[in-house]
Amino acid sequence: MGMLKEFKEFAVKGNVIDLAVGVIIGGAFGKIVASFVNDIVMPPIGLLVGGMDFKKLNLVLKPEELDAAGETIAAVTLNYGAFIQNVVDFAIVAFVIFLAIKGINSMKRKEEEAPAAPAAPPKSEVLLEEIRDLLKK
C-alpha cells in the first residue's frame, strides 16, 4: 500500500503534470509543423528544383524481383529523400522553438526591468497601524 501512496504523490506533483501537458501540446504542435513543412514549405522548394517530391527520392540498392513461386520481393532502397524531409522538419521545429524561447526570455527580461509597484499592505496591518496611532494619542 505504501508504494501506491508514493506513486500517487509522484504522479500528482506539478512537474509530472507539466511534463504530460508539454508532451500532449508538443504532439499537437508537431502535427502543425509537419503540415506547415509538407503543405507550405516543400511544394515551392520542389517547384524550384523541377517539381521534384523529396519524399520519393531514393537509391535502389537491389531492384524488385520475383521469387520461384512468382511472388514479388520488394526492392531494397536507400530513402535519402525522406531523410532530407526530416532534416527540413527538424530545422523548422528547432527554429520555431528558438523564436518562442527568445520571445519568452525577452518578456521575462521586461518584467524584471519594470519596477514593481509597492504592494498595498494587508487590511489587518492597516488596522493595527490605526490602533497603534490611536493608542499613541
Secondary structure, DSSP 8 states (H G I E B T S, - for coil): -HHHHHHHHHHTSHHHHHHHHHHHHHHHHHHHHHHIIIIIIHHHHHHHTTS--GGG--EEEE--EE-TTS-EE--EEE-HHHHHHHHHHHHHHHHHHHHHHHHHHHHHHHHHHS--------HHHHHHHHHHHHHH-
